C-alpha cells in the first residue's frame, strides 16, 4: 500500500484506500447512474468505440483465507 507521505496522485490515493479497506475485509459498492464508457475496438488511437451504459450497483467483497 502507498505511504501517505508519498501519495501524490488521485489514482495512488484510490489504490491506497482500496488496499486499506480490503485488508479489513470490507465490502466496496459502486453505484452507477447513466454512466457511459467508450470501449475502443483496438489499440489504434482512431479506433471505433462501442458505448457501454451502466446503471445499477457493483459490489466487491473480499475475505481472507481463500484457497487455504
N, C-alpha and C positions, 0 to 999 in steps of 0.2 A: 504494500500500500504506500501511496505517496505520503511523505512527511509534510505536515502543514507548512513548514518554513520553506519548502521547495515547490509548493504548488503555485504555478504561475498562469495556468490557463483554465477555462471552464471545463474542457474535457478531462484534465487532470483532477479537478475538483470532483467531477461526477464519478470518475473511476474510484477515487479515494472513498467517496461516500458509499458507493456500491460495495466496495470491499469491506468497509466497516460494518455495513448492515448485514451482509451475508455471513460475516464471521459470527454474528449473533443470531443466525437462523431466522432472519426477518423475511417477511413477505413483502414484495415490492409490487405495487399495482400501477399500471399505466392506463389512463383513460384517454381515448381519442374521440374527438368530435369533428367530423368533416375534415380530417387530415388527408391531404392528397400528396402522394410521393411519385415523382417521375423516375421510373426504373429504366436505365439505359439497356438497349438490346445488345450492346457490345462495349468495349473499352474505347472505341473511337469517340473523339470529342463531339462529333456531329451525329452520333448515333440516334436513331429514333427511340422514343421513350414510350413505355406503357405507363398509364396512370393507374396507380393503386389507390383506392379510397378506403380509409379505415374509420369505423365507428364502433365504439364499444370499449371493453376493458381487456387488457392482457395482464395476468398475474404471474409473477416469477416467484416461486417458493424454493427455498434452499433448506437443506438439512444435512447434518454431519453424519458420518458413518456409512454413507452409501458405498456399496461394493465391498464392505468388510466381511 
